[in-house]
Amino acid sequence: MVDGGPNIDEELVSVIVPTYNRAHLLSSSIGTVLAQTHANLEVIVVDDCSSDDTEGVINSLNDPRINYIKLGCNSGPSVARNEGIRRSKGEFIAFQDSDDLWRPQKLEKQLSCIHAYDAGLATCQYIVTMGNNIRAHIPSIRGDGIEDWLLTKNTIPVDSVLVKRSHLLDVGCFSETMPALEDWDLLLRLSDVCRFSSVEEELLEVVRLPGSVSGNKPALRKALEMMLDRYAHRYQKNPRASARIHFDIASMNLIDGDAHHARPHLTEAAKLDPRRLRHLMLIIVGLLGDRCMVRLFQTAVGLKHRDDPHHTI
């Protein structure tokens, strides 16, 4: 208990678990939630109309803290998470994708962090596993000034977040129209209404699976374009952040060999941040033709993958 403050052990945490055809992973992932040292929790599993034995696996866990909900049609993770939020009873909300793993003290340490820093949200350090490869991520987001950082990129997985339910309701929860990056979009809106804090320990393992939305370039491109449109007023005040997003969109197009759609975003990136050498170099090479620009960029990306197998655009 924080002196003069609430008894943290008595605070109810609602853990939202959206899932779709991942029955074979649920026992391990939900098991790490049920094993939390902060035991006062409810687990709301929102089945996005799976066709496998998801319900049977949940029933086999036989824990009264689990509430199983099955949607009538496949609607996507944002709809599933929002349904879980609507059904939740806790003052705090956490999210657990059905393939990720929590360390036992995750919720306990995040609750303590929120109270210690008078914050509305806590995240944590985490690792990402992709096959046999492991990459450590260290978010540095404690305190104020998070908005400018989030405009440039997001390295905060939704599974690392513990947030007050009231703040989620204040900002309207997850966007149900974003094709990807809905967690990034949510965090930007949350940065307007609450203070962020971070536990400087690895408390989460994020598992990347083949075919996940995080690797779907068309969805990512569309989502980045929507971010530029939704937060145009913010990006106008931060041209370097805007340049980064335009360059990321151009990069995805160039990886696919599409110089035609990459060129306007690359030109915009160079205009917004002319000091970045990579922007100017690609435009200069592009004067020799689209094929040369694509070949140079794909070669550069290939070298990065060779030197760092975890590298992503």
Backbone hydrogen bonds, N-H to C=O, Kabsch-Sander energy under -0.5 kcal/mol:
donor,donor_aa,acceptor,acceptor_aa,energy
2,V,6,P,-0.9
5,G,2,V,-3.1
8,I,6,P,-1.0
10,E,7,N,-1.5
11,E,8,I,-1.5
13,V,40,N,-1.8
14,S,92,F,-2.9
15,V,13,V,-0.6
15,V,42,E,-3.3
16,I,14,S,-0.6
16,I,94,A,-3.0
17,V,15,V,-0.5
17,V,44,I,-2.8
19,T,46,V,-2.2
25,L,22,R,-1.9
26,L,22,R,-1.1
27,S,23,A,-0.6
29,S,25,L,-2.1
30,I,26,L,-2.7
31,G,26,L,-0.5
31,G,27,S,-1.3
32,T,28,S,-1.2
32,T,29,S,-0.5
33,V,29,S,-0.6
33,V,30,I,-0.7
34,L,30,I,-2.6
35,A,31,G,-1.2
36,Q,33,V,-1.7
37,T,104,P,-2.4
39,A,37,T,-1.0
41,L,39,A,-1.9
42,E,13,V,-2.3
43,V,65,R,-3.0
44,I,15,V,-2.9
44,I,42,E,-0.6
45,V,43,V,-0.8
45,V,67,N,-2.0
46,V,17,V,-2.3
46,V,44,I,-0.6
47,D,45,V,-0.8
47,D,69,I,-3.5
48,D,19,T,-3.2
48,D,46,V,-0.6
49,C,47,D,-1.9
57,V,53,D,-2.2
58,I,54,T,-2.3
59,N,55,E,-2.4
60,S,56,G,-1.9
61,L,57,V,-0.9
61,L,58,I,-0.9
62,N,58,I,-0.6
62,N,59,N,-1.0
66,I,63,D,-2.1
67,N,43,V,-3.3
69,I,45,V,-2.9
71,L,47,D,-3.0
71,L,69,I,-0.5
80,A,76,G,-1.9
81,R,77,P,-2.9
82,N,78,S,-2.5
83,E,79,V,-2.2
84,G,80,A,-2.1
85,I,81,R,-2.5
86,R,82,N,-2.4
87,R,83,E,-1.8
88,S,84,G,-0.8
88,S,85,I,-0.8
91,E,12,L,-1.1
92,F,12,L,-1.5
93,I,163,V,-3.3
94,A,14,S,-2.7
95,F,161,V,-0.8
96,Q,16,I,-2.7
98,S,18,P,-0.8
100,D,97,D,-1.6
101,L,205,E,-2.3
103,R,203,L,-2.5
106,K,103,R,-1.9
109,K,105,Q,-2.6
110,Q,106,K,-2.1
111,L,107,L,-2.6
112,S,108,E,-1.9
113,C,109,K,-1.9
114,I,110,Q,-2.5
115,H,111,L,-2.0
116,A,112,S,-2.4
117,Y,113,C,-2.0
118,D,115,H,-0.7
119,A,114,I,-2.5
120,G,195,R,-2.5
121,L,195,R,-1.3
122,A,162,L,-2.7
123,T,197,S,-1.9
125,Q,199,V,-1.2
125,Q,201,E,-1.4
126,Y,137,H,-1.6
127,I,204,L,-2.2
128,V,135,R,-2.7
129,T,206,V,-2.8
130,M,133,N,-2.6
133,N,130,M,-1.9
135,R,128,V,-2.5
137,H,126,Y,-2.5
141,I,139,P,-0.5
143,G,196,F,-2.0
149,W,145,G,-0.8
150,L,146,I,-2.5
151,L,147,E,-1.7
152,T,148,D,-0.8
152,T,149,W,-0.8
153,K,149,W,-1.6
160,S,157,P,-2.0
161,V,158,V,-1.5
162,L,122,A,-2.4
163,V,93,I,-2.5
164,K,120,G,-2.2
165,R,91,E,-2.8
167,H,164,K,-0.9
168,L,164,K,-1.3
169,L,165,R,-2.1
170,D,166,S,-1.9
171,V,167,H,-1.6
172,G,168,L,-0.8
173,C,168,L,-2.4
185,D,181,L,-2.2
186,L,182,E,-2.0
187,L,183,D,-2.4
188,L,184,W,-2.1
189,R,185,D,-1.6
190,L,186,L,-2.6
191,S,187,L,-2.0
192,D,189,R,-1.1
193,V,190,L,-1.4
194,C,190,L,-1.8
196,F,143,G,-0.6
197,S,121,L,-1.5
199,V,123,T,-2.3
200,E,198,S,-0.6
201,E,199,V,-1.9
203,L,125,Q,-2.1
203,L,201,E,-0.9
204,L,125,Q,-0.5
205,E,101,L,-2.9
206,V,127,I,-3.3
206,V,204,L,-0.5
207,V,205,E,-0.5
208,R,129,T,-2.7
208,R,206,V,-0.6
209,L,207,V,-0.6
212,S,209,L,-1.5
215,G,212,S,-1.8
216,N,213,V,-2.0
217,K,215,G,-1.1
220,L,216,N,-2.4
221,R,217,K,-3.0
222,K,218,P,-2.2
223,A,219,A,-2.3
224,L,220,L,-2.6
225,E,221,R,-2.2
226,M,222,K,-2.0
227,M,223,A,-2.2
228,L,224,L,-2.2
229,D,225,E,-1.6
230,R,226,M,-3.2
231,Y,227,M,-2.3
232,A,229,D,-1.1
234,R,231,Y,-0.6
235,Y,231,Y,-2.6
236,Q,232,A,-2.1
237,K,233,H,-0.6
237,K,234,R,-0.7
238,N,234,R,-0.5
238,N,235,Y,-0.8
241,A,238,N,-0.5
242,S,238,N,-2.0
243,A,239,P,-2.5
244,R,240,R,-1.9
245,I,241,A,-1.8
246,H,242,S,-2.4
247,F,243,A,-2.6
248,D,244,R,-2.2
249,I,245,I,-2.2
250,A,246,H,-2.5
251,S,247,F,-2.6
252,M,248,D,-2.0
253,N,249,I,-1.8
254,L,250,A,-2.5
255,I,251,S,-2.4
256,D,252,M,-1.3
257,G,254,L,-1.5
258,D,253,N,-3.1
259,A,257,G,-1.0
262,A,258,D,-1.1
263,R,259,A,-2.3
265,H,261,H,-0.6
266,L,262,A,-2.4
267,T,263,R,-2.7
268,E,264,P,-2.0
269,A,265,H,-2.2
270,A,266,L,-2.2
271,K,267,T,-2.0
272,L,268,E,-2.4
273,D,269,A,-2.3
276,R,273,D,-1.7
277,L,275,R,-0.7
279,H,276,R,-0.8
280,L,276,R,-1.3
281,M,277,L,-2.7
282,L,278,R,-1.7
283,I,279,H,-1.7
284,I,280,L,-2.6
285,V,281,M,-2.7
286,G,282,L,-2.1
287,L,283,I,-0.8
287,L,284,I,-1.0
288,L,285,V,-1.9
289,G,286,G,-1.5
293,M,289,G,-1.7
294,V,290,D,-2.6
295,R,291,R,-2.5
296,L,292,C,-2.5
297,F,293,M,-2.2
298,Q,294,V,-2.8
299,T,295,R,-2.1
300,A,296,L,-2.2
301,V,297,F,-2.5
302,G,298,Q,-2.2
303,L,299,T,-2.0
304,K,300,A,-1.8
305,H,301,V,-2.4
306,R,302,G,-1.9
307,D,303,L,-2.3
308,D,304,K,-2.7
311,H,308,D,-2.2
